[in-house]
Amino acid sequence: MNDIIPIAWWQALLAVVDQGGYAQAAEFLGKSQSAVSYSIQQLEDHLGLRVFRTEGRRAVPTPAGQVLLRRARLLVDHARNLESAARELAAGRESLLRLAVDALFPEWLLLRALAVFGADCGSTRIEVLETVLSGTDEALARREADLVVTPRIPQGFSGEPLLRVRFVAVAAPGHALHALGRPVEWADLRQHRQLVVRDSGTRRQDAGWLDAEQRWTFAHMAGSIRAACAGLGFAWYPELRIREELADGRLRPLPLAEGRHRYATLYRVFARPEFPGPACRELADVLERLTREQAGDAAILE
């Protein structure tokens, strides 16, 4: 019992469950059905317990098999990550790096980080995905990103705080809310169109706090900002995301009586925290360093 169980036995266990039977598992693994059956038999003999019971033509995990199944999935995922990390180390850097960044992160800061990274890691291809709300969670769950910047850390992952984001309520200078000549109440806001950004995940929520009936929803924050500058509505935006529009006067903060500012924290999360990969780690370091240097008081890194 001191021998280490081969990873192939655990892979066979997962394949039988995930693919719905021994024949399907054999096809999925590219092995004969007898080879899969032998792996399961060896696993059961080694552990001294049954992992499957037969119900009709189906192999159903026993209670013990259910427990082992959860552990086996973690083990096989860990082994895959280790193998992938070894290949990346052998190649020097990853050939492809997938980055999912929530729309709250300042675009100008992201572009500067990519420029610095590209000067040193030009051979690594980059895929950038802009996400909103649950879109970042799904990018991690589907393994569509290696590194993400997100306002919430999904269950099962860990992350480090990267940036404290301050939202400011704004509208174009000619907007009717600026012409009130007094502090703007929430009742005033409900009488005007709010511009919001839709969830990029399958939940299709939006980022509107007010729940106003007059609402225009955009797929990307850039389109929402352009609409606000054109006087088509008001919105809350991350202050660092609209710093140019505030500086040149295309947008002005609304003099709200209360709730003028809202805050959120953005986190840096690795999809594979144990083996992030050299290029992934380097890009994360660049993001953290430039955020600390250029985001001013908003940066929360120590």
VMD Tcl script that draws the C-alpha trace (Angstrom):
set ca {
  {0.00 0.00 0.00}
  {3.00 2.29 0.07}
  {3.24 2.36 -3.75}
  {2.00 5.51 -5.47}
  {-1.10 4.89 -7.56}
  {-0.43 5.65 -11.27}
  {-2.15 8.79 -12.51}
  {-3.59 6.74 -15.38}
  {-5.80 4.82 -12.94}
  {-7.31 8.06 -11.64}
  {-7.77 9.28 -15.23}
  {-9.66 6.08 -16.02}
  {-11.92 6.64 -13.00}
  {-12.75 10.18 -14.13}
  {-13.28 9.14 -17.75}
  {-15.76 6.39 -16.87}
  {-17.84 8.88 -14.86}
  {-17.51 11.88 -17.17}
  {-18.02 9.97 -20.41}
  {-20.84 7.79 -19.10}
  {-19.37 4.30 -19.28}
  {-16.38 2.08 -19.99}
  {-16.77 2.05 -23.78}
  {-17.06 5.85 -23.98}
  {-14.14 6.25 -21.57}
  {-12.00 3.97 -23.73}
  {-12.78 6.04 -26.82}
  {-12.08 9.28 -24.96}
  {-8.74 8.04 -23.62}
  {-7.72 6.38 -26.87}
  {-7.42 2.99 -25.18}
  {-9.16 -0.38 -25.39}
  {-12.14 -1.02 -23.14}
  {-10.27 -3.90 -21.51}
  {-7.41 -1.53 -20.64}
  {-9.82 0.86 -18.93}
  {-11.49 -2.02 -17.05}
  {-8.08 -3.29 -15.96}
  {-7.11 0.17 -14.61}
  {-10.31 0.36 -12.56}
  {-9.80 -3.18 -11.28}
  {-6.21 -2.40 -10.30}
  {-7.37 0.76 -8.53}
  {-9.99 -1.13 -6.55}
  {-7.58 -3.92 -5.66}
  {-4.92 -1.44 -4.56}
  {-7.36 0.51 -2.39}
  {-9.23 -2.50 -1.10}
  {-12.68 -1.05 -1.90}
  {-15.18 -0.84 -4.71}
  {-15.40 2.44 -6.61}
  {-18.26 1.43 -8.96}
  {-21.42 -0.60 -8.72}
  {-23.46 -1.81 -11.69}
  {-26.97 -0.49 -12.30}
  {-28.30 -2.07 -15.47}
  {-25.65 -1.25 -18.05}
  {-24.34 1.75 -16.15}
  {-21.32 1.96 -13.87}
  {-22.34 4.16 -10.93}
  {-19.81 5.41 -8.35}
  {-20.22 3.95 -4.87}
  {-20.28 6.38 -1.91}
  {-16.55 5.75 -1.52}
  {-16.10 6.27 -5.26}
  {-17.85 9.65 -5.03}
  {-15.38 10.80 -2.38}
  {-12.42 9.54 -4.43}
  {-13.85 11.16 -7.54}
  {-13.62 14.66 -6.08}
  {-10.05 14.07 -4.90}
  {-9.06 12.45 -8.19}
  {-10.28 15.44 -10.17}
  {-8.07 17.76 -8.14}
  {-5.13 15.39 -8.50}
  {-5.46 15.05 -12.28}
  {-5.88 18.82 -12.72}
  {-2.78 19.37 -10.60}
  {-0.83 16.87 -12.71}
  {-1.92 18.59 -15.93}
  {-0.88 21.97 -14.57}
  {2.48 20.58 -13.52}
  {3.05 19.05 -16.96}
  {2.06 22.31 -18.66}
  {4.38 24.31 -16.39}
  {7.25 21.93 -17.18}
  {6.74 22.42 -20.92}
  {6.68 26.19 -20.48}
  {9.85 26.15 -18.43}
  {11.57 23.99 -21.04}
  {10.55 26.47 -23.76}
  {11.70 29.46 -21.69}
  {8.36 31.28 -21.76}
  {4.80 30.50 -22.73}
  {4.07 30.89 -26.44}
  {0.56 32.18 -25.64}
  {-0.71 34.15 -22.66}
  {-4.44 34.81 -22.20}
  {-5.39 37.85 -20.13}
  {-8.94 38.62 -18.96}
  {-9.32 42.15 -17.59}
  {-12.47 43.58 -16.06}
  {-13.62 46.77 -17.76}
  {-13.11 48.65 -14.48}
  {-9.33 48.52 -14.93}
  {-7.98 51.67 -16.67}
  {-7.36 50.94 -20.34}
  {-4.41 53.34 -20.54}
  {-2.71 51.54 -17.67}
  {-3.28 48.13 -19.26}
  {-1.77 49.32 -22.55}
  {1.32 50.66 -20.78}
  {1.77 47.35 -18.99}
  {1.45 45.44 -22.26}
  {3.99 47.75 -23.91}
  {6.54 47.13 -21.14}
  {5.88 43.40 -21.21}
  {6.07 43.23 -25.01}
  {9.46 44.91 -25.08}
  {10.90 42.06 -23.04}
  {8.67 39.14 -24.08}
  {7.97 39.86 -27.73}
  {7.83 36.16 -28.64}
  {4.83 35.54 -26.34}
  {1.49 36.03 -28.06}
  {-1.14 37.84 -26.00}
  {-4.91 37.45 -26.11}
  {-6.78 40.13 -24.16}
  {-10.41 39.61 -23.17}
  {-12.39 42.52 -21.70}
  {-14.86 41.18 -19.16}
  {-17.68 42.60 -17.05}
  {-19.11 41.15 -13.82}
  {-19.45 37.34 -14.10}
  {-17.52 37.21 -17.39}
  {-14.24 37.04 -15.50}
  {-15.47 34.17 -13.31}
  {-16.45 32.23 -16.40}
  {-13.11 32.88 -18.12}
  {-11.40 31.21 -15.17}
  {-13.87 28.35 -14.87}
  {-13.61 27.56 -18.58}
  {-9.82 27.90 -18.55}
  {-10.02 30.70 -21.12}
  {-7.56 32.91 -19.22}
  {-4.19 32.44 -17.52}
  {-4.24 35.75 -15.64}
  {-7.25 37.87 -14.73}
  {-7.95 41.25 -13.17}
  {-11.31 41.07 -11.44}
  {-13.37 42.88 -8.76}
  {-14.20 39.58 -7.08}
  {-12.23 36.39 -6.50}
  {-14.22 33.35 -7.68}
  {-14.69 30.42 -5.33}
  {-11.76 28.04 -5.51}
  {-9.21 30.71 -6.47}
  {-6.96 33.09 -4.58}
  {-5.75 36.54 -5.54}
  {-3.87 39.65 -4.52}
  {-5.36 43.17 -4.29}
  {-4.18 45.27 -7.22}
  {-6.12 48.54 -7.34}
  {-8.80 50.37 -5.37}
  {-11.25 51.80 -7.87}
  {-13.30 54.91 -7.14}
  {-16.49 55.40 -9.17}
  {-17.76 58.88 -9.86}
  {-21.21 59.88 -11.13}
  {-20.81 61.97 -14.29}
  {-22.63 63.49 -17.22}
  {-21.73 65.79 -20.11}
  {-21.56 69.51 -19.20}
  {-24.76 70.26 -21.16}
  {-26.79 67.52 -19.49}
  {-30.00 68.62 -17.73}
  {-28.78 67.31 -14.38}
  {-26.00 69.92 -14.37}
  {-28.54 72.67 -15.00}
  {-30.50 72.06 -11.79}
  {-28.33 74.50 -9.86}
  {-28.53 72.45 -6.65}
  {-27.35 69.11 -5.25}
  {-28.75 66.27 -7.34}
  {-31.06 63.89 -5.49}
  {-31.63 60.24 -6.33}
  {-35.18 61.15 -7.34}
  {-33.66 63.47 -9.98}
  {-31.52 60.64 -11.35}
  {-34.53 58.39 -11.77}
  {-36.01 60.93 -14.19}
  {-33.05 60.65 -16.56}
  {-31.41 57.96 -18.67}
  {-28.71 55.89 -17.00}
  {-25.95 54.34 -19.12}
  {-24.80 50.91 -17.96}
  {-22.53 48.09 -19.13}
  {-23.87 44.57 -19.62}
  {-22.44 41.50 -17.94}
  {-20.10 39.76 -20.41}
  {-20.92 36.37 -18.84}
  {-23.93 34.21 -19.52}
  {-25.87 35.74 -16.60}
  {-26.38 38.91 -18.66}
  {-26.74 41.23 -15.71}
  {-25.77 44.87 -15.98}
  {-23.73 47.17 -13.79}
  {-26.48 49.65 -12.98}
  {-27.02 50.49 -9.30}
  {-30.01 52.75 -9.66}
  {-32.37 50.31 -11.39}
  {-33.70 53.21 -13.42}
  {-36.38 52.48 -16.01}
  {-34.70 54.82 -18.49}
  {-31.60 52.79 -19.21}
  {-29.32 52.16 -22.15}
  {-27.11 49.10 -21.88}
  {-23.80 48.77 -23.72}
  {-21.65 45.70 -24.34}
  {-18.43 47.65 -23.73}
  {-17.55 50.49 -21.40}
  {-15.91 52.48 -24.21}
  {-19.25 52.78 -26.00}
  {-20.99 53.83 -22.81}
  {-18.39 56.54 -22.17}
  {-18.77 57.89 -25.70}
  {-22.55 58.03 -25.22}
  {-22.12 59.94 -21.95}
  {-19.79 62.44 -23.61}
  {-22.44 62.94 -26.29}
  {-24.94 63.93 -23.59}
  {-27.09 60.80 -23.99}
  {-27.24 59.95 -20.29}
  {-25.44 59.87 -16.96}
  {-23.37 57.06 -15.46}
  {-20.98 55.97 -12.72}
  {-17.53 55.26 -14.13}
  {-14.18 54.33 -12.59}
  {-12.44 57.69 -12.14}
  {-9.16 56.42 -13.59}
  {-10.97 55.07 -16.64}
  {-12.34 58.53 -17.60}
  {-9.46 60.73 -16.47}
  {-8.99 62.25 -19.96}
  {-12.70 62.99 -20.33}
  {-12.71 64.67 -16.91}
  {-9.53 66.63 -17.66}
  {-10.75 68.08 -20.96}
  {-14.28 68.73 -19.70}
  {-16.20 66.26 -21.86}
  {-17.57 64.80 -18.62}
  {-18.24 66.54 -15.32}
  {-18.95 64.99 -11.90}
  {-22.57 65.33 -10.83}
  {-23.07 67.25 -7.55}
  {-24.95 64.43 -5.85}
  {-26.47 65.15 -2.45}
  {-25.23 61.72 -1.33}
  {-23.65 58.63 -2.86}
  {-21.33 60.66 -5.07}
  {-18.59 58.04 -4.90}
  {-18.54 54.24 -4.82}
  {-15.55 51.96 -4.41}
  {-14.40 48.52 -5.51}
  {-11.15 46.58 -5.24}
  {-9.61 44.87 -8.25}
  {-7.60 41.70 -7.68}
  {-4.91 39.91 -9.66}
  {-5.75 36.21 -9.95}
  {-3.72 33.40 -11.50}
  {-5.68 30.59 -13.12}
  {-2.90 28.24 -11.96}
  {-1.59 29.77 -8.73}
  {0.93 26.97 -8.12}
  {2.38 27.14 -11.66}
  {1.62 30.54 -13.22}
  {4.37 30.25 -15.86}
  {7.32 32.62 -16.41}
  {5.55 34.98 -18.82}
  {2.36 34.98 -16.76}
  {4.31 35.85 -13.62}
  {6.26 38.55 -15.45}
  {3.12 40.22 -16.81}
  {1.55 40.14 -13.34}
  {4.68 41.78 -11.90}
  {4.55 44.50 -14.58}
  {0.87 45.17 -13.87}
  {1.50 45.42 -10.14}
  {4.54 47.68 -10.53}
  {2.94 50.11 -13.00}
  {-0.26 50.23 -10.96}
  {1.74 51.17 -7.89}
  {3.78 53.78 -9.81}
  {1.14 55.38 -12.02}
  {-2.26 54.96 -10.37}
  {-1.34 57.34 -7.57}
  {-3.49 57.33 -4.43}
  {-5.81 54.76 -5.97}
  {-3.19 52.01 -5.83}
  {-3.52 49.84 -2.74}
  {-0.41 47.72 -3.05}
  {2.00 47.87 -0.17}
}
mol new
graphics top color blue
foreach p $ca { graphics top sphere $p radius 0.5 }
foreach p [lrange $ca 0 end-1] q [lrange $ca 1 end] { graphics top cylinder $p $q radius 0.2 }
display resetview
